[in-house]
Amino acid sequence: MIAFRTGRKIPASAEVHAVGVCSGSGAERPDDLDWGVLDGRGFEAKAGQVEIVSGGDRPIAAVGLGPADKMTAAVIRKASASLARSAKRMRRIAVSVLDAVPDSVDRADALRALAEGMTLGAYSYGDFKSEHKPNKLENVHVIGPGGRAVTEALEQGQRVAEAVCFVRDLVNEPGGSLTPTRFAELAEELAEREGLEITVLDLDAIREAELGGLLGVNRGSEQPPRFVEVSYEPDPEAECRGSVALVGKGITFDSGGLSIKTGTGMMTMKCDMSGGAAVLGVMAAIAAVAPPVKVTGYVPLTDNMLGGDATRPGDVLTMANGKTVEVLNTDAEGRLVLADALSLACRAEPDAIVDLATLTGACMVALGPKMAGLMGNNEAWINQLADAAERTGERVWRLPLPDDYKAQLDSSVADMKNIGGPHGGALTAGLFLSNFVDEGIPWAHLDIAGPAFTEAEDAETSKGGTGFGVRMLLDALANFEPPMASEDD
């Protein structure tokens, strides 16, 4: 864990001093930087560009921030992450990067972004490496005025980033060790540590609750399923703005079931619980953010395997809300467990619901690997999430839910099929989920199949699990306004 401190002077123990530099013809070029060396290396102060050069008492890191008139918290986060990676062999650094940030950027936002970026950039996963070489960064001394507001902003940014790193750990752990049982145990440990209410349903309780989607997906597995419900209550002395349900897909490994994936297609399927992990990550940092809303997370947990009694194509399952589904492709399993979770979430009559799921390859075809698809039934709620994504730099793109596409889900033997036609798979998956949201409840769906996992480092994103969605949802909860049911599409 990185320790963030503040002070007006560079401590003698600092091994490098990081200085922020903006780009552009009129940008200031700090005198203490060796511009001959920097120019020779092609340093242009682009956002996230870092070069370490010799200085007086210690090396100096020139940290690019891009044009001053385009400065945002997201830019600061990216630059800070790049700095943490560039200084990965140093234990103590002093940072005056924020001196170059214009007054147009809120100081607290900048401090939070700095702490987030440094923490995220220093992340690495090495639980299964015999010779893991983690980032050595231990202490970041932020040069500038201190005080309670500064400390709180840094602490909150760090807590949020640590929650993202917690999610990355979950997603990066192999499905053979992160079983539904272990995931639920980790959720219980988190709830106890953070003072949250939690209920975990085991196999018998899941049967009693008649969660047919979760039971159907679990039939081919030797690992028993779990269903986690975890809740946060806001400060009773503060004004409560309502309640929000977070629903996350928790498929701890996806073989595709009897509709088996290819070997290549299975290689990263330990990440198929990224939505559920993100929900748990939100709960890990929710007390630090302290949103003025009641928040309940719902995470159905199972792997999708090929055991002797696995659900067969053509089988019909009865979901928690009583609707029946003809399963024609067992690799479209995430929507089945989400159907149960959405049904249970609706029983609590929340003011809004959002679900996250690595749901469809079709969404990646449409939007690529770095952007989530956002869809739902309420413009006001969708806009709140889109605004939060813009503020946190987690990219989303609005997708439609065309009413006439619902016919693709018609079944001759059940209420609906679990797949649509060959095209528009992200949309028909969203339409499928809409059948399990009660009328009048604002709902949004995030298909995070692309940005939940990556094969390359990029700014604050590390290779492997990314923790996508945690920062966006925490921001949305902090700024939540109950959407009007009359605004439904």
Residue, then its C-alpha position, 0 to 999 in steps of 0.5 A: m500500500i502506498a502512503f500519501r503524505t503532504g508538505r511544502k518541501i521535498p523530503a531528503s529521502a525522496e529518490v525522484h522529484a516529479v514535475g508536471v509539464c503542459s504541452g503547447s507553444g505557450a506552455e511553461r517549461p520549468d527551469d529545473l528540467d534539462w530541456g536539452v535532454l528532454d527535447g533530444r528524447g522527443f518529450e512533448a509533454k503529451a498526457g501520460q508521457v514521462e521522462i526521468v532526467s538528472g537534476g540537482d539533488r536528485p533525478i527529476a521526472a517530467v510528467g506530461l499533462g497535455p494542453a492546459d485547456k484540455m486538462t481534466a481529472a482523467v488526464i491527471r489520473k492517466a499521467s499519475a499512473s504513468l509516473a508510478r510505472s516509470a518510478k517502479r524501482m523507487r520507494r519514495i518520490a516527491v510529486s509537484v505535478l499538480d502545480a501545473v494544473p490550471d484552476s479550472v480543475d477542482r483541486a479535490d478532484a485533482l488530488r483524488a485523481l492523483a492518488e487513484g492514478m498512482t495506486l492503479g499504476a503501481y498495481s501488479y498481480g503475482d500470486f502465482k509467480s515464483e519470482h514476482k517483482p512488484n512495484k516498489l513504490e511505498n511513499v508519495h509526498v505531495i508537494g503543496p499546502g496540506g490540511r484536512a480537505v487535502t488529506e481526505a481527497l487523497e485518502q478517498g482517491q486511494r480507497v477507490a483505487e484500492a477497491v479497483c485493485f481488489v477487483r483486479d485481483l479477483v478477476n486475475e485469479p484462476g477459476g479453479s481457485l476462485t470458486p463460487t464458495r471462495f468468492a462468497e467467503l471473500a464477500e463475507e470478509l469484506a462485509e465484516r471489515e466495512g460494516l455492511e449487511i450480507t446474506v449468502l445463499d447456499l445451494d439449498a437456499i437457492r433451491e428454496a428461492e427457486l432461482g431457476g436460472l442460477l440452478g440451470v447454469n450450475r447443473g454441469s458443475e461440481q462446484p456448488p453455487r452461491f448467491v450474495e446480497v450485500s447492503y450499505e446504509p447511508d448515514p442516518e443523520a444525512e438526507c437519503r436520496g433513495s436506493v440503488a440496486l447493483v447486479g453483477k454477473g458472477i460466472t467464475f469460469d465459462s466453458g460454454g457448457l454443452s455449447i462449448k467454447t473453443g480452446t482459445g475462447m476459453m483462455t480468459m474466461k476466468c474474467d466472466m465474473s468481472g461484473g460481480a467483482a465490480v459490484l463487490g469492489v463498489m461495496a469495498a469503497i462505498a463507506a469511503v465515498a459515503p453516497p447519500v443512498k442505500v445500495t444493495g449488491y446482488v451477485p449470482l455465482t457459479d461456473n458454467m461446466l459440462g458435467g453429466d447432467a449439464t443443462r442441454p440445448g432445448d431445456v426449459l428453465t423457470m426464472a425467479n419471477g416465474k417466466t420460462v426460458e428455452v435454453l438454445n445455447t448454453d454459452a448464453e448463460g450470463r443472462l440466465v443468472l442475471a435474470d434471477a438476480l434482477s428479479l430479486a432486486c426488483r422485489a426490494e423496489p429500488d429507485a434504480i437498478v444497474d447491472l454489469a456483465t461480460l455478456t456478449g462478444a457482439c458488444m466487442v464487435a460493435l464497440g471494440p475492447k475499451m468501451a462498454g455498451l450502455m442501454g436501459n429503459n430510463e433516459a434520466w438514469i442512463n444519462q446519470l451513468a453516462d455522466a459518471a463515466e465521462r467524469t471518471g474516464e471509463r468509456v461507455w457508448r449508448l446502445p438502443l433496445p429496439d422494441d421490434y427486436k423482441a420478436q427474435l426471442d419468441s419461443s414456441v415452447a416457453d415464454m422466451k428463448n435465451i438467444g436472438g438472431p445472428h446479428g445485434g446480439a448485444l441488443t437482444a441480450g439487453l432485451f432479454l434482461s428487460n423481461f426481468v425488470d418490473e415495470g416502473i423501475p428505472w434500469a440500465h445495463l452495462d455490457i462490459a465484455g470489452p473493457a473488463f479484461t485487457e492484454a496490454e497496459d494502457a494508462e491506469t489500466s493494467k494487463g489482465g483484469t481492469g476493475f472497470g465500472v467501480r469508479m464510474l458506479l461510485d461516482a454515479l452513486a455519489n451524485f445520484e438523483p432518483p430518476m422519474a419512472s415517467e421518463d421510461d422509454 
